[in-house]
Amino acid sequence: MYGLKTEASFDSAHFLTDYYGKCENLHGHRWRVVVHLAVDDLQTEGTMKGMVLDFGVFKRAVRELADALDHTFLVEEGSLAPATLAALEAEGFSLFIVPFRTTAENLARYFCDCLAEQGLPVSQVEMYETPNNCAVCRPLQR
C-alpha cells in the first residue's frame, strides 16, 4: 500500500445548535485539515507513472476546499432565522451554509466526501479544531 498526506488550514466562525455549553455561542477556530490518500498500487502510465497522485493535483484539491471555507461564517441550514441571515448578508458577511451541524466530525466528513467525489483515493481526513483535538473520518467502503 502507498499513501500521500497533505494539509491545509482555514479560519472560520461557527456555533453549535442545541448545545449546552460555551460552543453554543458564536466563536472561531483556526481549523487544520490533514488528508491521507491510499492505494494498493502506483500508477503505471502517463505523467503520474510511479505515483499515487501528483502532489500538485492533491494539494490543489484540498486547498480549494479549505479556501472556500476560509474567513466565512459556517452556518447549519435552518439554525438562524431568515431575517438574521438576510441581515448578515446585507452587512457583507461571508456565509457558508451547510446541511449539517458544524462539528469537527461533520467537517471532516465533508472534506472526505468532496475529495472522494473528485476521484481521490481518500483513506482518512483529520479535522483539527484546536492544536490538540481532532475528529477523524474514513470513507465507507463502497
C-alpha positions in Angstrom: 0.0 0.0 0.0 1.2 3.5 -0.8 0.0 6.8 0.6 0.2 10.6 0.4 -0.6 13.2 3.0 -1.1 16.9 2.8 -2.7 19.5 4.9 -4.3 23.0 4.7 -5.9 25.4 7.2 -8.7 27.9 7.3 -10.2 30.3 9.7 -14.0 30.4 10.2 -16.6 31.1 12.8 -19.5 28.8 13.8 -21.7 27.8 16.7 -23.4 24.6 17.7 -27.2 24.5 17.7 -29.0 22.7 20.5 -25.7 22.5 22.5 -25.5 23.4 26.2 -22.0 24.8 26.7 -19.7 27.5 25.5 -19.8 26.3 21.9 -23.5 27.3 21.6 -22.1 30.9 21.3 -20.6 32.2 18.1 -16.8 31.6 18.1 -14.0 30.9 15.7 -11.3 28.4 15.0 -8.1 28.1 13.0 -9.1 24.7 11.5 -6.4 22.4 10.3 -7.3 19.6 7.9 -5.0 16.7 7.2 -5.9 14.4 4.3 -4.4 11.0 3.6 -4.7 9.1 0.3 -4.0 5.4 -0.1 -3.7 3.0 -3.0 -2.6 -0.6 -3.4 -0.5 0.1 -6.5 1.2 3.0 -8.0 0.1 4.4 -11.4 1.8 2.6 -14.3 1.4 5.0 -17.2 1.5 8.7 -18.2 2.9 11.6 -16.3 1.9 10.1 -13.0 3.7 6.9 -13.5 5.2 5.6 -10.3 2.9 7.9 -8.2 -0.2 7.7 -6.1 -1.2 11.1 -7.5 0.7 14.2 -8.4 1.2 16.3 -5.2 0.2 19.4 -7.1 -3.2 17.9 -8.0 -3.7 16.6 -4.5 -2.6 19.9 -2.7 -4.8 22.0 -5.1 -7.9 19.9 -4.4 -7.5 20.1 -0.6 -6.6 23.8 -0.6 -9.6 24.7 -2.9 -11.9 23.2 -0.3 -10.2 25.0 2.6 -10.1 28.3 0.7 -13.9 28.1 0.1 -14.4 28.0 3.9 -11.7 30.5 4.8 -12.9 33.6 6.7 -16.5 32.5 6.5 -19.3 32.0 9.0 -20.2 28.3 8.9 -23.9 28.1 9.4 -26.1 25.0 9.8 -29.0 25.2 7.5 -32.1 26.2 9.4 -30.2 27.3 12.6 -30.7 31.0 12.1 -33.9 32.9 11.3 -34.2 34.1 7.7 -34.1 37.7 8.8 -30.8 37.1 10.6 -29.3 35.5 7.6 -30.5 38.4 5.4 -29.1 41.0 7.8 -25.7 39.2 7.9 -25.6 39.1 4.1 -26.7 42.7 3.8 -23.7 43.6 6.0 -21.4 41.8 3.6 -20.6 38.8 5.8 -19.4 35.7 4.0 -21.7 32.8 5.0 -21.2 29.2 4.1 -24.4 27.4 4.7 -24.3 23.6 5.1 -26.9 20.9 5.6 -25.2 19.6 8.8 -24.3 20.6 12.3 -20.9 22.4 12.1 -18.9 19.9 14.2 -15.4 18.9 13.5 -16.7 15.4 12.8 -19.1 16.7 10.1 -16.5 19.0 8.6 -14.1 16.0 8.3 -16.8 14.0 6.6 -17.5 17.0 4.2 -13.8 17.1 3.1 -13.7 13.3 2.8 -16.9 13.2 0.7 -15.9 16.1 -1.6 -12.5 14.7 -2.3 -13.8 11.2 -2.9 -16.3 12.7 -5.4 -13.4 14.2 -7.3 -11.9 10.6 -7.6 -9.2 11.0 -5.0 -8.5 7.7 -3.1 -9.1 9.2 0.4 -8.3 6.9 3.3 -8.6 9.4 6.1 -9.3 13.0 6.9 -8.4 14.6 10.3 -10.1 17.9 11.1 -8.3 19.8 13.9 -10.5 22.2 15.8 -7.6 23.0 18.2 -4.0 22.1 18.0 -4.6 19.1 20.3 -8.1 17.9 19.3 -9.2 16.5 16.0 -12.0 14.4 14.5 -11.3 11.6 12.1 -13.3 10.4 9.1 -12.6 7.4 7.0 -14.7 6.8 3.9 -17.1 4.0 3.8 -16.1 1.1 1.6 -18.2 1.1 -1.5 
